[in-house]
Amino acid sequence: MLNPTRTYLLGPLLKGVSRSFYLTLRILPAGMRDPIGLAYLLARAADTIADTSLIPPEQRLELLLSLRAQVNGAADEGTFLQRMSVEVAGQQTQSDEKVLLESLGPALAILSQLNESDRTAVREIVSTLTEGMEFDLCSFPDERSCQIVALQHISELDRYTYLVAGCVGEFWTRMTYAHLPGTLKAATETMLARGVRFGKALQMTNVLRDCGKDLRIGRCYLPTELLDRFGLTPQDLLEPGNFVRAQPLLFELVRMSLAHFREAVEYTLAIPRLSVRLRLACLWPVLIGLETLVLLVHNEAWLDPAKVSKIQRSKVYEVMGYSTALVASNTALRRWTGSLMERIEVRLQS
């Protein structure tokens, strides 16, 4: 018998808060949808806590750690859920996010109903993702402080991209092995490593695309180690006159991203051709990510938050349509992804 609450949370509400990810989720094989969908909901709730700037960072951190404890089975006694409803949900301007925060009780109940393997995997991924959010809250100033803090080293950026996305590639891979045994023929260690690179590719793209917006809330994910190499400071990146001057820095980070994307392509093509749903669920973010990088390297105002490099919804649907027709052809997919990478590389060399 269908549970209407579960159906709503993992259906309409998930669609309302997940935007483009919902498209990927719906194409997944049935057994993987619920644990991945639930993990997304819990992580999105945590992200909403971490990003609610009307609440002081130390209060957000306390609530974030409380949510992590709840996910990992701590007794609530009603206080955490009540605080979430009063302190965070009431601050939301997006109705779906408000409903999500008010629905954490049922979401945690669904988590408790998963089989032990899936429950453990969801707890691990949400714990790691919230560690990434904790990193943000502890590393950067209050959004209203008018200060900018930059990461110091490339290794910090790499660690951050693992905590907020690379770990998702690991989780996704483990879910595939658990729910679709025998599908992935490559060695487990190889696919897990590629999965991490896959997630890092997508997060590096997000970091570069959203750099202008993040700078204006005091967060510079571009490490001082690289800024110094190109004679830049975080404050320099706010000046329109420096957008073109900062392009060599962008290009250096795009090169790093492309190295990750090459592994993401190998990950996708390691999925058997007849596993159409799983292939498409991986192929779409690869193609959309590469299309975004094409826009980025041609956008001289890449640091202007009003001119963000974001592909149009119509382009997303075009990518989905063409990829569905070509999904079984490794040759066609290598040609397509290779063409996008070549367009990026030509620009990097100009």
N, C-alpha and C positions, 0 to 999 in steps of 0.2 A: 504493500500500500504506500502511495506517495505521501511524503511529509510536506504539507504546503509551505511551512516555514523554510525548510531546506530548499525546496524548489524555488521560492522567492529569493532567498539569499544568493543561491548559486545560479540564478537566472536573471530576472530583471534588475536586482540591486547590483549584482556583479557587472552587468552590462552598463549600468549607470555610472559606476565609478572607475571602470577599467578602460574606457575609450577604445583605442585601437587594439589593445591586448585581447579584448573580448573576441575579436575576429579570429585571432590565433587560437584562443582557447576552444572556440566552438568547433574548429576543424579537427581538434585532437581526438584520438580514439577514446571511446566512452570511459574505459576504466581509469584513465589518467585525469579526466576532467575535474572530478570532485576534489581530490587532494590538492591538485594544482590551483584550482579555483579558490578553495578555502584558504590556502597559503597566501594567495594574492589578496583576498579580502582582509586577512589579519595583518598582512604587511602594509596594506593601504591604510588601515586604521592607525597603525603605528606611525606611518608617514604623515598622516593628517595631524596627529598629536605633535610630532616633531616640527611641523611647518606652521603651526598656529601662532603667528607672531604676536598676537594680542596677549598671549600668556608668556610670562618671563621664562627664559631658557631653563633655569634651574627647576621650575615647576614642571615644564615639559619633560625634562629628563627624569624627574621622579615618576611621572605618569607613564613614561615610556618603559622604564624599568619595571613598573608594576604590571604593565601589560605583558612584558616578557615573562614575568613570574607566573601570571595567570595562564599563559599559553603552555607553560611547562608544568602546570598542574597544581599551583599553589591554591590554598583555600582562600576564598574571597570574603565571605561573610557579608556580602552586599556593599561594602564600602568602596571598592574600586569601581564597580559598575555605576554606582551612584555618582562618584566623582566625575567619571567620564561624561555622564549625562549633563551634569551641572556645569563643570568647568570647561569642557571642550566642545561638546555638541552644540551648546548654545552660542558658540562663537562662529559657527560655520555659516557661510553665505550660500554654499551649494547644498541643496536639499538632500541629494543622494549621500553625500558625505555625513551629513547630520544623522540620517537614518542609519547609516553604517555604524556610527559610533553608538547609537542607541540600540543597536542589534548585536552588540558584542556578546551578550549573554547567550543567545541562541547560536551564534557562530562558535563559541567555545564548547557549547553542548554538542554540536556537530563534530568538532574535533575529537571529543571524547568517544564518539561512536565509530570513528574510523578504526580499521584493523590496526594492530599494534605496529606493524612495519610502516604503514602510511602515517600513523600518528607520530611516530618517532621522527620520520623524515620531515613532516610539516613543522614540528617543534624545532628541529635543528635549523631549518632554513629561516624561519621567522626569528629565531634567536640571533643568527648571523646577520640578517638584514637589519635588525634593531641595533646591533653592534655598529653597523655603518651609520645609522642615524645618531647614535650616541657619539660617534666620532665627529659628526657635524656639529652637534650641540656643544661639545667640549673644545673643539678646535677653532671655532669661529665666533665672532662677537655677536651680541644682540643685533638683530636686523635694524633696529632704530638708533644704533650708537653712532652712525656716520663714520665708522672705522672699517678698514679693509684689512683682513689677515690672509696671507697666502700660505699654502703648503710650502714646506722647505725643500723637500727632495722628491725626485721622480719616484723613488721607492714608496713614498707616502701616497702618491697618486695611484700607483699600481695596487697598493694594499687597499685603498679606498674603492677602486673599481672592482676588486674582488669582493669586498664586503657587501656592496650594494647591487652587484650584477653577476660577477664571475661565479659566486656561490649558487646563483640561480641555474647557471648552466650545469653545475654539478648535480643539483637537485633534480633538474629535468632529466638528466642522464640516468640517475638512480631510479626515477619513476619509470623510465622506459624499460630498464632491465627488469624491474619488479612486475610491471603490468603487461609487458610485451616480450616475454622471455624468448630468446632465440632470434629476435629481430636484428639486433646489432651484432654483426659478425666480428668487428674489430675488437682488439683487446680492451678490457674494461678500463685499464689505466690510460690507454690512448684516448678513449672517448671521454673519460672524465677530464683529462687535461685539455682536450679540444673544447669541451663544454665550458670550462673556465675561460678559455680565450674567447669563445663565442660571446659570453656575457660581458667580458671586458671590452670587446669591440663595440657593442651596443652602448655601454656606459661612456666610453670615451667619446663616442659620437654625441651623446647627450651633453657631456661636459663642454664640448666645443660649441655646440649649437646654442647652449644656454649661458655661455660665459658672460655676455653682456648683462643679462638679468641678474646672475649670481653676484657679479661685482657690485651691483647697486644695493645688495643686501649684505655686503661686507665679506663675501666668500670668493676667494680666488683659488681655484683648484689648479691653476697653472703654477707649477713650483718655482720658487725663487731660484733654484738651481738652473732652470731654463731661462727665466726672465733675465737673470744676470748675464747669461751667455749672449743674449740679444740686446743688452743695454736698456732694459725696460724695468719699470716698477709696476706694481698693481695699479697705482694711481694713474700712471701713463695710459693704461688701457681704457680709462674713462674718457679720454680726450679724443674727439672725432678726428682730429688731425693726425692721430697716431694709429688709426685703424690699418692703414696700408703699411706703415712702418712695422706693425706687429705681425704682418702676414708670414714672414719667415718662421716665427714662433708657431703660428698655426700650422704651417706646412710640416714642421718637425713633428708635431703631435699627430698630424694626419698620417704621416709615415708609420708611426707606432700603431695607429689604429688599423691601417691596412694590413700590417703583419698579423694582427689578431683576426681580421676578416678573412684572411687566407685560410686560417685554421677553421673558421666558422663554415667556410665553403666545404672544406674537407669533411667536417662533421656532418653536414647536410647530405653530401653525396655518399657517405658511408651508410646512410639509411637505405634499405632495399627499395628498388623502384616501385614495387607493388605496394609498399607501405605509404600510400598516397597521402593520407591525412597527416601522418607524422612528418613526412617530407615537406608538405606545404607549411605546416606549423613552424618549421625551422627556416624554410626558404623565404617566407614573407619578411621577417625581420632583417634577414641578410640583405635582401634587395632594397628594402626601404632604407636601411642604414646606409648602404652604398649610394643610393640616390641622394640622401641627405648630405653625404660628404661631397658629392659632385656640386651641389648648391653651395656648400660652405667654401670650397676652394675658389669658386668664382664670385664670391660675395665680398667685395672690397669693404663693405660696411658690416663685416661679420660680428663686430662688437657692439653694434647698435641694437638694443632690444626691440626697437620698432621695425627692424629689418631682419628678423630672425630667419635662418635658413631652414624652412619647414616645407616639406612637399605637400602639395594640395591633395585634398581628399579624392578628387577625381583621378589623380595620379596613383594613389593607393589602390583604387579599384581597378585601374588599368594594369598595374603590376599583378594584382591578384588574378585577373582574367588571363593574362598571357602565361603566368606561371602555372596555372591549372592546366593549360593546354600542353605545356612543355615539361611537366613535372617528372615524367618517366625517362626523359632523355638527358643523360649525363653530359653528352656532347653539347647539346643546346644550352644547358645550364652553365657549363664551363665557359661557353662562348659569351653568354649574357653577363655573367659576373665578371669575366675577364675584360669585357668591353667597358664596363663601368669603372673597373680599377684602372684600365688604361687611360680613360678620360681624366681620372684624378691624377695619375702619375704624370701625364703630359703637362697638366697645369702646375704640378709641383716642380717641374723642371724648367718652367718658363721664367 
